[in-house]
Amino acid sequence: MSGENHPNYGKTPSEETKALLSAANLGENNPNYGKIAHNAAGVSVYTLDGTLVKCFVSHKAAADWLGIHQSTVSKAIKRGRTLKSLYKVVASK
């Protein structure tokens, strides 16, 4: 079935239905749970003196470890800034 032939075509789901669908796809039930995005960029975290601290498969993983938002990691990489006055982050592959 496609488009206009589908029995629910043109209908808006109720708030209850939206909540049930949302709850059904949380955590491990989400089809993308635990997967790394195909376009994820690796990140290496260094101390200010250049010692490698840890490598991550994505900006999100690095951000979670640092306790900050992933956009902060991205901006620090692009602008060459330090994070938490302790770390320098660099994009890696």
Helices and strands as residue ranges (DSSP letters): G 3-5, H 15-24, G 27-29, E 42-47, E 52-56, H 59-66, H 70-79, E 82-83, E 87-92
